[in-house]
Amino acid sequence: MKVIAENRRARFDYQILETYEAGIELKGFEVKAVKTGRINLAGSFAAVKDNQLWLINADIPPYQPANTPADYDPKRSRRLLLKKSEIKELIGKIQRAGLTLLPLRVYNKNRLIKIELGLGRGRKKQDKRAAIKQREWQRLRRNIETR
């Protein structure tokens, strides 16, 4: 399993409660671009439209700009592929608990491109400060242990 892209900011801004694995519906030239690492998940999220999940605001620049269709939009919405039962479960959790569905990472799995989605709750400013403090303490402890 090769990780292609990771959304580290999502793990900092949100407390991730659950993760899900989904497929992503791409065009042929987008698949080539993603496999070469040309995808940006910063600022993207998943939303529900017509009982389907869509990845919104993920940026996939063209693989070969000269050979890309003229009307191609790199930030277009892309459908996420999950089972109907998983989609219904996610819709219920998002509507009831006020949670957000975020893409955490994109990776290859048996020649397929998969995306890991995280069900998260937004952190407040003091929670972010506590996370930074905890991370600094762990880094300091590791430095002392390696000496």
Number of C-alpha atoms within 10 A of each C-alpha: 9 11 15 18 18 19 17 13 12 22 17 15 17 20 18 21 10 10 15 15 16 20 15 20 17 14 9 9 17 20 19 15 16 22 20 11 15 17 20 19 23 17 14 20 19 22 19 16 9 6 11 16 22 20 24 19 18 20 18 20 19 21 18 11 11 8 9 13 10 8 6 11 12 14 15 14 18 17 20 23 18 16 11 11 9 13 17 14 11 19 18 13 15 18 10 9 9 11 21 20 25 26 28 24 20 27 20 15 12 9 9 12 20 22 25 16 23 25 21 21 17 17 16 11 10 9 15 16 12 11 15 12 12 12 12 12 12 11 11 11 11 11 10 9 7 6 5
